Amino acid sequence: MDQVTKLASERAVVVFTSSRCCMCHSVTSLLANLGVNVAVYELDKEQRGREMERELASKLGRGAPVVPAVFIGGTLIGGTNRVMALHLAGELVPMLKNAGALWL
């Protein structure tokens, strides 16, 4: 099992970010404002960050931004566009509830 998959499966919501990424901050802020206790891994500060970045790049596909990478219930959801689209469609909160990240 690779490092990203291992970390993503340890918590209901995991976000891989970069400390200098404004979109990463937006996604983690949205999740926190919804009441989610997010596990955040800043790749530029992690000891194995480069390795995890390569793993994420292979999971996300060519041309996709590597961060933010959001996992809910151990499943890769995607980045900013996907999370915001789910939120605007009213699908994010039910997904978070199903993963056990929200109780209300």
Secondary structure, 3 states (H helix, E strand, C coil): CCHHHHHHCCCCEEEEECCCCHHHHHHHHHHHHCCCCCEEEECCCCCCHHHHHHHHHHHHCCCCCCCCEEEECCEEEECHHHHHHHHHCCCHHHHHHHCCCCCC
